[in-house]
Structure formats: C-alpha cells, structure tokens
Amino acid sequence: MAFNRRAFLNTILGGGVIGWLGSIFYPVISFLIPPKIPEANVQSVNAGSIADIALNSSQILKFGRTPVLLIRSKTGEFKALAATCTHLDCTVQYRQDRQDIWCACHNGIYNLSGRNLSGPPPKPLSEYLVNIIDKEVIISKPKQMG
C-alpha cells in the first residue's frame, strides 16, 4: 500500500494539533489538580512560658496544619483542644466572660473540656495533652490521635 502525500500531511498535521492541544490543556489540568504535600509529622509544640499566658485567656497555635486552642482558666489550669468546630470546621474561640468555647459560624457552644453543649456541633472537640516542662507549656498529641 502506497503512502501518499495527502495521508502523510494529514498524519503530520493531526499529530501537531494533538500536541498543541496537549500543550494547552496540560498546564490547566495540572493547575486544577494540586500536588499532594505531605503533612509534617508534629508530635509536640512549645506554646511559650507559663508567665506569658495570663489567667482566663486563650491563644490559637498551629500544630502542624491543625489549629489548637490553648486555654488557661481562672484557676490556672491549662487545656488544649482542637480549634476547629466539629460542625463545619470553623475556628472556635474562648469567651472569657462565660468561660466557654464558642463557634461563631452557627452559635455552637462547648465547655472547657470540649464537650458540645448547644448548637449544631455533632461531636466534642479533640483534646490534646498539656505538659509543663521547665516552666514552658508543651502541647502534644494523645496516643490515640496518631
């Protein structure tokens, strides 16, 4: 079978069009599907000195990619809880006047142990371990969190 000029040109032009379409769509597709970035394996975080954290106050810290709410109660007890609401992952905050944890998105309320009291949150907040080492507050993951 003879390969004529028309078939040869159609093959070359078809290959060129396919290559051109690939060069247009590949960057778009690779932009829409981001690469998987492994999460850092963080086991503990230093929250600072005890003296720097006032009574009846809170602060939000990064624990890898996860925000953690560190609370120091009126009595000086430390609690560390996941800072994302179990309803829709909004960031929760400590209310000093009521001594509770509040999600502003849908008015969810948790007690200082992380138990959901009212609103739409279906589960309690995850609890982290708090240790005092050389007057420094260290937050770490409980064993079951992995």
N, C-alpha and C positions, 0 to 999 in steps of 0.2 A: 504494500500500500504506500503510495507516494504521499509525502507530507508537503502540501502546497503552501504557497506564501500566505494565503488568507488564514489558514489554520494556524500557521506559525505566529502571525501577528495577533490573532485572537488570543492565543495562549500567552504571549508576552504581555499584551495589554490587560488581560484578565488577571494575571499574576501581579501586575503593577497596581491595579485597582484594589486587589485584596491586600497587598502590602500597605497601600495608602490608607485604607480603612482601618487596618490594624494599628498604624501609627497614630491615628486619630483617637480610636476607642480605648487603646491600652492605657494611656495616662488617665483618662476619665474613670475607667473601671478601677485602676489602682488607687486613685484618689478616694473613690467612694467606699472602698474596702480597705480600711487602715490595717497596717501590720499588727500582729499580736505582740504586745510588750509585756514581758513577764513582770509580775509584781514582786517587789523587793520582799524578801523573807525577814520581816522585822519581828523580833521577839520581845523587845522592850524599848521604852522611850523614857528619857530623863525629862521630867516636867519642870525641873528647877528646884530651888531651895525652898524649904518649908517657910522661911521668913518672908519670901517673896509672894506667897499666896495668902491673902487676907482671909479672916474668918467670914463665913457666909458669902462666899464668892465662887466663881467658876471661871474656867477657861477651856477653850477648844484647842486640842492638839492634833497634829497629824500622826497617825500610827500607820506607816506605810502610805497607802492611799485612803485609808479609813479615818474619818474624824472621830475623836474620842472626847467626851465631855468629862473634865475633871472638876469635881465639886469638893469644896471644903465647907463643912457645915458650921453652924454656930458654935457647936461643941468642939470643933477642931478635927472631927473625923473626916477622912478622905474617902471619896467614892469615884470610881471611873466607870463610865458607861458609854456604849456606842452613841454617837451624837446624831444618828440618823433615825428618824421615825420609822416604825415598822409598818406604817400605813403606805406612804408613798415616798419614802426616803428623803423627806425634807429635814433640814437641820433643826434640831431641838435646842432649847436654851433653858438655863436655870433662872427661875424667878426668885429673887432674894426675898421679896416681901411675903410670898406664900410658901417658900421653901419647897417648891415642886419643880418638875421639869415639864416644859410646855412646848408643844409643836404649834407654831403659828399658822401653818397651812390649813388645818381643819380643826383647830382647837382641841387637839389631843393632850391629855394630861397624864403624867407618870409620877409616881412617888420617888423618893430618893434612892430606893432600891431598884428602880427601873420598872416596877410593875405598872401596867396600864390601869389607870383609874377611870377615865372617861374619854369620850370621843371615839373616833373610828379606829385607832390602833388595835390590830388584832393580837399582837404578842408583846411581851415585855422587851425592854432594851437589853442587849447583851452586856454582861458585866465583865470588866477587866480587873486584874489583880493590882493592888496598890501596895508598894513596899517602901518603907523609909530606910534608906541606907546612907549613913554619914550625913544626916540632915538634908538629904536630897530625896525628892519624890520620884520613884521609879514605877512606871506603869508597864505591866506585862500581860501577855495573853494567858488565859487559863488553858490548861492542858487539853480540854475537850474542843477548843476552838481550832487547834492545829496551827 
